Each structure stands twice: as structure tokens, then as C-alpha cells.
Amino acid sequence: MISFDCCWQRPDFRFEAAFEAGAGITALFGPSGSGKSTAIRLIAGLDRPDRGRITLDDTVLLDTAAGTDVPPHARRIGLVFQDALLFPHLSVKANLTYGRWFTDKAERRIGFDAVIEVLGIGHLLDRRPATLSGGERQRVAIGRALLTSPRLLLMDEPLAALDEARKYEILPFIERLRDEFALPILYVSHAVEEVTRLASRVVRFEAGRVVATGTPSEVLAAVGLGSTAERLAALSLVTGTIARHRPDFAVTEIAHPAGTLTVPGLVGSLGQTLRVAIRATDVALAVGHPGQVSVRTQLAGTIAAVDAGEGPAAMVTIALAGGERLVASATRLALADLGLDVGDRVTALVKSVAIDERGLSRIGTGTTG
């Protein structure tokens, strides 16, 4: 368990935040300049706050009131940044084992072979960093951090410097290290698809402060109508079971009590539980059965809440059959024309091509499809 409570005043920015994080991946989420990386640097000991206390399990890493400040090298925290920062004159194997020598043998609980297997880098060991792709370099950087056997892994936007293809390539490897090493991870990102796929808990930052904490569904859907950016960022997470692969059309069908979700790609295995991220702006509402339409995902529910300001948009919360909630963004004009209000039954329509397959999170086991 990491416990964080720090205040740091700079000429142009005030940071004052507190949060806790446990096992699995906790995402520090928010726009650029909101304080996410500041928190990471303070935990790592790279910067020192004006006031603060940071503990990791039963170890006090920082307590300004008591005069405690464990130096960075003694905190046993692994770091992965946007840039892999590999030594160009060393082989991949030498880069991987470099940090391991700074860890006492008695504390080396993460094995070399296990890391190589999980990250899929066995064929790269004799190569130099200059010959690697961006995704390969970042996997080596993650391996180097893991091989120090850290008590906590900090990942500061590790995919930000990669193109879309390389990001999609590396996400499964981060999932595997999350699941197989049982290592608490703080993961900084402003990319919704990364957060929804990887994190079990989200800490949302704005302007140097924590404004929300909770599950991805709770935090990412808890967006008001204060700005266009907030409206466009709102999303829901809907969980279902993989029921069918359609290789002829390259889609997967997900069974849900409210209906069937059709998502791009042949993902997961039959019977596996899948968490699907759906943006509020990608949800349309229909009264009754929508009839002949191209939209494959049609979910039945009841309007639970309508949040409408003076602007054009309203946020509609739909209680889906089965208990989950889905947020839809609609114009106030549309709601008025359809006569929709709290308590009305609707069908939520989601275009399959609008679902980002990078945000699909596999959280169960099944059989090979």
C-alpha cells in the first residue's frame, strides 16, 4: 500500500494532493500539467515537497515533519519513463541486468527468465538499443525496472512516445506483468484507452489536486458539463462475456443482460469476461425497438438521471438491465423532441466501429474460441 500526502508550491503551480493505492495498477489520470508526473517524481524521491508524508507498506519514505527523507536509490522503486533511457553501448542483456546489481541478492525475488518470458524479449538479448523498435526498447526498459525487484513500479506515460501501432503492441505485455508479478504499479496517463484497459483504480488530477478516486467506471463517468473537453471525455465501462467470434466479419460478440455488444477484432476466448469502454458521445438513444439500423450494439435500459445545463448538451445516465450504468451524451433538443425523462425506457445504440479495441480489458478466463 502506498500512501501519499504532499504539498509543493512552485512559482507558477501549486501541487496539493493526497491519495492511497494498493495492489494492481492504479492510474494517475488527467490532462497535461495536472500534477500526475509531479506525484511520481515525489514518490521516487527525485523532487522534495514543501510538506509531505509518503509511506510504502510499513516504510516511511518521506516525512518532512519528522525530517525523514529516504534517498531515491534506497526506496526500492522501479521507474519507467516515456524515453526508455537505455545504455546505447550495452547489449539488451547487459541493460537488463545493470540495475539488478544494485539490489541485494536476498531481495532479488523477480527472476530473469520470468521477466524475459513475460515481456517476450528473449530474441533481443544480444542486440544493441539502436537496432530495436520503440516498442522493443520500452519493453527492455520495463524489464530492467522489474529486475531490480522493486516494491513499487512507477510508469510515467510509458507509451506516450510510441506511435499507435507500437502502443497497441505493448499493452498486452503490461497486462501480463500486472497479472503475473503481483506488483503494485502507479501508471501515469491521459489516454482513456490505456486507463480503462489496465487500471483497477483511478486517481483523477486537475490543476495540481485530486478531484476523484475510484474504479475506472466511477471516475471516468463522473464528468460534468463544465467544458467541451469534459463532455467528450465522459465514458462508461460495460462488462460482458465473450459469446461468439465472427471471423468472417472480424468482430466479437459480447453477451450482456441488456443485449449483445459487438466489438471490433477477434479478442479473448469464449466465456472470458471483457470490460468495454464506451464514450458517452458514441451512444445514441432510441424509444422502443429501433427497427432496421446498421448499429449492432443495442442495449435496453431505463433513464436513471438527466444532467442538463444551459448549453446544448445533456448527460443521460441509463440503468441497464443487469445493474450496470451507461452514460449517453445527447442534445437537450433531442431529449425534448423525444419527450425523454427519468424513468423512461430506452434502447442505447453504440456503433461497433466507435469502440476502441485498445481499451478492451480481459478480466476473466474462458476456453479457446
Beta strands, then each sheet from edge to edge (+ up, - down):
strand 1: 2-10
strand 2: 13-21
strand 3: 25-29
strand 4: 51-56
strand 5: 59-63
strand 6: 68-69
strand 7: 77-80
strand 8: 152-156
strand 9: 185-189
strand 10: 201-206
strand 11: 209-214
strand 12: 235-246
strand 13: 251-256
strand 14: 259-264
strand 15: 273-279
strand 16: 283-286
strand 17: 297-308
strand 18: 313-320
strand 19: 325-331
strand 20: 345-350
strand 21: 361-362
sheet 1: 2+ 1- 4+ 5- 6+
sheet 2: 7+ 8+ 9+ 3+ 10+ 11-
sheet 3: 14+ 13- 12+ 15- 21+
sheet 4: 16+ 20- 17+ 18- 19+
end
